[in-house]
Amino acid sequence: MATVVTQACTSNYNHVIVSGRVRNGLTGLPLQNADVLIFCRQESGIDDMSLVEQSVRTDSAGYFVAEFNKGVKFEIAIKKKGFVPVKLSRWLDSNTIKLNISLLEIAFNSSTIASFDINECRNIQIYNRYLTKHKSTSPIPAVNLFGLDIATLCVKDDTSKCDIWLEANSNFEHPLRIISKYGVHPIYRSEVKSSLLYERCVAPTSGYKYNLTLEPEIVGFFVKCSKGNSYAKVLLEFEETTGEWDENETKIAEKGISLNYLFQPNGTTNLHYTNDSLDLDFFLRRQY
């Protein structure tokens, strides 16, 4: 597995070299022709970052190398057919980075259904809160809460026809709760090393409960659905935007929770998903 290290840096390093070797995580043998995408973030000014990207492939010994004229942080994603892809990021503490990356070989489950096209930025929004603020009055909230029927991929406002739905407190602030008809099981950030999409891919068969408070460290959850006879894995994305003050001294702050999920209609717990068509650029930009 890849190791993620976070270290803040305040200025660019010149002539950044990112190199490494990709191996089979089980046998230790080098992996040839693995696809590697590297983002190099460059400081362009105060609170301003630019991005330079480079795609390479590993050679017959599993090595790759990419060079950039400067940089302050890099992000990298690696994939090879038949293996679980990985991604990681790191603030630079020198201009030379050497990585040893292991990919785990796995047979993906062809019957797994995704609620999304893996290379399209399309989410299912189940919570949206608009907060209109005026400098002379109290904020006015407007909230939309939705439920979800997993098997039909449908968002609904009738919770009696949903596998899961959101419940908010009186102020429509966090913490929010996921309510489930048949059971939910949390997935915590500490349980994911690289990407939730390709990790925690076997649903547990016990430990489910009927409601789940969405704590900051929860990045997703498993769901029992289809009358409790099937399993899904939900991937969460949290969004927050705040507008500028307008001529009426008013601005709107928006918070949202979106999700995507993987679903097994045949009742198995195997939720592994193919990486054959995975776009590494899109993979690096997603929260999961």
VENQUILIN-V288940 format. One record per helix or strand. SS is the DSSP state (h for helix, s for strand). FROM is the first residue (numbers start at 1). TO is the last residue. Records with the same first field share a line. If there is no record, write none. Layout:
SS=FROM-TO + FROM-TO
This chain:
s=13-24 + 30-30 + 35-45 + 48-57 + 63-71 + 73-79 + 83-83 + 86-91 + 96-103 + 105-105 + 112-114 + 124-134 + 137-145 + 147-149 + 154-156 + 164-167 + 177-188 + 202-202 + 209-213 + 218-225 + 230-242 + 250-264 + 270-270
h=159-161 + 189-191 + 196-198 + 280-285
